[in-house]
Amino acid sequence: MIERCETGISGFDKITQGGFVRNSANLIIGGPGSGKTTFMLQFLWNGAMTFNEPGIYCSFEPDIIETLYDAISFGWDFSKLNEQDRVKFVRFSPRTSIDELKNELTRIISKYGVKRICLDPVSVLALNENNAGKIRENLFDLVSLMKRLKVTSILSDEFLEGDVSAVETGIWSKTDILKFLSDSVTILYEHGFKQGNDRALKVIKMRRTNHLRNPVGMELTSKGIEVA
């Protein structure tokens, strides 16, 4: 039987046979405002509050305080969880080397018994590197480390809404290798496919899972993401 790491987002867990595969690496792709960060925060909040699984949110953006304010708007006050070492928020400089990142993540995961980790956005790691082979090597090392440390990880990456076909079928960014390294790939669309749905979600890949392959409606509510 395949062990699952439930996201706590009931509609998503339903279409994926119970959530992500335990200790897997999962790629979330979407454009600005599509809900990537909300999905990850909800994953960590539910992990700590419902499943008693410590987590880490790793940001490569300049202002992590704004992310915490966004979380509060959904009723998720991470400040207490951070004080209790149940969900830690860590900011890394985009110039952090892959070795420095791996060493620090190993230390934090070991110290706090982390079971869930989110890296937002992982594409930043490729900004200062033009060697495609080196980018692939770095991302492979990062994904492999997460699996060896037995954590379920979510990595976010970005695309423009007009590049949907490239995301699903072709090479579309420096970090396209993540589509192959990841155990699952989920696309969040800012504009839905069905009349009346403002947003949509599509799982295009999930290993060892008989997942729904069609796009489904998704709403961003006052309580977070809800999947139809």
Secondary structure, DSSP 8 states (H G I E B T S, - for coil): ---EE--S-HHHHHHTTSSEETT-EEEEEE-TTSSHHHHHHHHHHHHHHTS---EEEEE-SS-HHHHHHHHHTTT--HHHHHHTTSEEEEE--TT--HHHHHHHHHHHHHHHT--EEEEETGGGGGTT---HHHHHHHHHHHHHHHHHTT-EEEEEEE--GGGHHHHHHS--STTTTHHHHSSEEEEEESS-SSTT-SEEEEEEEETT-----S-EEEEEETTEEEE-
